[in-house]
């Protein structure tokens, strides 16, 4: 393999952002107690974060399913109805696979399996799932979103892909650094860039690249990253995302542009997570005060009531509640039936299953106004 190597610099902005991520995403940091202090709460927020990333990452790559329908798909466990829903379900399953291998050294087989899970049932050529492109394939390219006749990036030839993937995995595992120190966050960002630059698959390259970023960050101890949805912010500015790749390629392979862009995305995601968690804490405490003395309600039920009080028209099922909190359906059944008996949820039949809905006067019931 020949060609010029990529390089990057560390201007003050990079140092500032790396310091920010080091402080807020790793170690024993002072994070809001609903994430750090309670296993059930932590699991609930983690599941929601995985769902959010699965939805936004798929939408970034063309899935047209709305967030509300996508969330219902993942919570209910129903089969996907079309390609967009299949993309979202696949992305969620791939994120869970990524978590399962976080303690392993990264191998090419892991990367191939990620892409297989992401693209299964969505490709024109089903045989392209889980394999690199070969010299017999029409090599993919990256086109301008606004003009499909304009090629923005032509990736390396297919003949180089097996060796490049081996070297990518060695870099991910830190076995090819020749003693040089690469900051862990920069390593994760460069993995994202590397896979996207090589574009080794017929489809799913961007999603696979973002999965590698999450894997690397979690592998290297940045545990808070699991609670961030990077793709949601990337989807808000897809042109800037693309431009960060192009500037790197145009300026003599200087990856600093991409590194700074990604670090700023992480910074925004962390700030928004803190804002979200603070709001969730206020909501939970408000509900807890409203039902003070009801010691028979557990954290899952409190979280559901908090969500129901803020979400008009929301429905809950045994399956959706079990999925949201990573508990068994039987535990979910006990939770919902107890809330129904307390008249904090209403129950009706939808086909062959029960669905539960918050009553119109839920807030009054929670505050006891109906008993005044």
N, C-alpha and C positions, 0 to 999 in steps of 0.2 A: 504494500500500500504506500502511495506517495502523495505529496501535496503539502500545503502550508498548514501549520498548526494554528489553532485558535489561541488567543491570548486574552487577558483581562487585566485591568488596573484596579487600584483601590484608592480612589479619591476620597476626600473627607466625607462625602455623602454616603459612600459605601460603608465606611467605618461607623458613621452615626447609625445607619440602619441596622447593621450587624449587631451593634451594641443593644439597640432597641429589641431586636428579636431574641438575643441571648437573655436579656432581662425578663422578657415577658412570655417566652414560649418553652422554657426548659427549667429544670431544677425544681427546687421547692419554693416556688414563687407564691406570692400572696394573691391568689385568685379568689373570685367570689365563692362563698361557701357552697352554693348549690352545685358547683362543679367538683370541688375538692373534698368536701366533707361527707358527702352522702353517696354511697355506692349506687343506690337506686336512681338518684337524681343524675349522677354522672352518666349512667347507662342511658337514661332517657335523652339527655342532651346529645350524647354521642350518636345514638340512632337517628335523631333528627338531623344532625349535621351530615351524616353519611347520606341520608335521603336528599338533603339540599344540594350537596355536591353532585350526586348522581343526576339530579334533575338539571342543574345549571350546566354541568359539563356536557350533557347530551344536547341541551338547547344551543350551546355554543357551537356544536357541530351539526346543527340543522334539525334537531327534533322539534316538532311543532306542538307537542302536547302542553297544555297549560300547567302551571305549577299546582293548581288545586286538583286537577284530574290526576296528575302524576303522583301527588302525595296520596291520594285515595288508592291508586293502583298499588303502591308499595305497602300501604298500611293494611289493605284488605286481603292481599295475597291472591287476587284474581288474576287470570291469565291476561297478558297484553293483547290489545285488539288490533294494533297496527305496528308498522315499523318504528314509529317514534316511541311508542310505549315500550316496545321490545328493547330499544336502545337504552331507555331509562332503567328498566329492570336489569339489563345486562350490566350497566354501569354500577348499579348498587351492588350486584353480586361480585363484580370485580373489585370494588372497594373493600368488601368483606374478605375476599381472597387476599388482597394486599395486606390486610391486618393479620391474616393467618400466617403469612410468611415473613413477618417483620423481624423475627428472630433468626432467620436464615441468611446465609450469604446469597447474594443475588446471582442467579445463573441464567443463561439464555433461555432455558426451559421455562423459567418463571415469567420472563417477558413474553414469550410466545403464548403461555397460558393466559396471561392478562389480556392479550389482544384477542385470543380465541373467545374468552368469556364476553368481552366487550362487543364483539361483532357477530356472535352466533345468531343465525336466523335473520340477519339484516343485509347480507351481501348478495349481489347478483351471482357471484361465483362462490358457493358455499365452501369449496375446497381452499379458498384463500384465508379462511379463518385459522389462526394459530400457526401460520407459516410466513417466513420472509418471502418477499418477491424474488423471483429467479430470472435468469437471463432470457427465459422464454416468455416472460410476462411483459405487457406494455407498462413501462415504468411510470409510476405516479409522478405528478408535479404539483406545485402549489400555485394556484391561479388567483388573480385579483378577484375579490368578492364582487366588485362592481362591473368587471369586464372579464368574462371567462376566456377571452382570447389572449389575455395578457398573462404571461408566465412570470411569477415573482421569484420562484426558486426551483431549480432542477437539482434534486438530491443526487448523491453518489450513485454510480452504476451498481446494478444488482449483484454483480460478481464480487463486490467488496463487502456486502452486507454481513455475511457470517463472521468474518474477521472483525468488522467494526462492532458487532454486537458483543463478541467476546471481550473486546477492549473496553466497551462501555461498562460491562459487568465488573471487569477488573478495577476500573475507576470507581465504580459505585462501592466496591468492597475495600478500596484503598490499598490494593495490592500492586499498583503500577505507578506509584507516586515517586519512586526513587528517592525517598526520604524527604521530599518537599511537603510542606504543610499546606493543605487546602482547607480553608474554613468550612465546617460542616454545612452551613447554610448555602455557601457558594457551591459546594459539591452537589447539593440537592438541586439547585437552580441549573447548574450546568448539565446534570442528567436530563432534566426537562428539555433544555435546549438541544442536547446531543440527539436524543431520540427524534425530536421534531425535525431537526436538520437532516438526519439520515432518512426519515420518512420510509422506513423499511417495509411497511405493510400496504396492502391495497386500500385499506380503510382503518380508521381507529387510531391513527398516529398521534393526534393531539390528545385524545383521551388517555392513551397509554403513557404518553410523556408526562401528563399531570399525575397519573398514578405513581410513576417512578419518583416524582418529586415528593408526594406524600409518604411513600415507602421510605425514602432516604431520610426525610425529616424525622419521622417516628423512630427509625432505626438508630438515629444519632442522638436521641433523647429529647427532641423537641415535641413533647407529648401534646402540648396545647394545639398543635397544628391539626390534630384530628377533629377539632371543634370548629375549624375554619372552612368556609367555602370559597376557595380561590376562584373557581370558575364563575361564580355569581358576579364578582367584580370584573373579571376579564370580559364577560359577556356585555357589561355596560360600556366597554370601550374596545371592541374587537379591532378597530383600525390601529389603535395605539399598540395593542398586543402584536399585531402583524408587523407594524413599523419597527418595533424593538428587535425583531428577527432581521429585518431587512437592513437596518443600520449596522448591525453586527457584520453582516456579509459584505456590505459595501465598503466599510471602513477597515479594510485589510484584516478581516476576521477578528475584530475587537469585540469580545462578548460583554464588555462593561455596560453597554447600552441595555442589553437584556437583563443583566444582573440588577442594575439599578431599578429598572421597571418592575421586576418581580419583587424586589425588596420593598418597594413602595406599595405594591399590592398586598403583601403580607402585613405591612404596617397598618394599612386601612382595614384589613380583615380583622386584625387583633383589636383595633379601636372599636369597630362596630360590634365585635363579640362582647367586649366589656359593656358597651351601651345596652346591648340586648340582655345580657345577664343581669345588669342592674335593674332593668325594667321587669324582668321575670321575677326577681327577688321581691320587688315592690308588689307585684301582682299576687305572688304566693302569700306574702305576709298579709295582704289585704283580705284574701280569702280565708286565711287561717284565723285572722281576728274576727271575721264575720261568722265563722262557725266555731268560735271559741267554746271549749267545753265538749266538743264532739271528738272525744279521744279515740273513737273506733274508726276514724278515717285515716288511712295510711297515705304515704307520700304520693303514690300513683293516683289515688282518688283526688287528693288535693290538686295535683297537677292537671288532672282532667277538668275539674271544676274551674280552675283558673283559666284554662284554655276555653272552656265552654262559655264562661262569662264574657270573654272578649271576642268570640267567634260566632256571629249570628248564622243560623242554619247549619251548623256543624252536626254531623252524625257520627256515632261511635258504634263499633261492633266488638264482639269478643275478640275477633282476629285482629282488628286494627289496634285495640288497646294492648293486646299481647305483643304485637310487633313494635309499637311505640316504646314499650318498656322492657322488651326482651324477657318476657315471662311466659309461662305456659298459658294455653287457652283456658285451662281450668282455673288458674289464678285470676285471669282477666274476667272470667264469668262471675267469680265470687265478688270481685270489685264492682262490676257494673250492676249486678243484681242488688247489692247492698245499697248503692246510690239510688236505684229505682225504688226500693222499699222505703228509703228516707225521703222520697218524693223530690229528689234533687235532679233526677232524670226521668224522662217519659219513655215508655217502651211501645213499639209497634212492630207488626210483622211486615217484612219486605220479601216477598217470595217465600222461601223456606227458612229464612233466618230472621232473627230479631235484630232490630236496630234501635239505638238509644239516642235521644235528642234532649238538649236542655229545654226546660219549659220557658215560655216567654217571660215569665216573671222570676227567672232564676236569681237575679240580684236581690230582689225582695225576699225571696225564700232564704237566701244565704244570710241576709242581714236580719232576718226574723221579722221584717215588716208585716208579713202576712199573718203573724201571730199576735200583732199588737192589739 
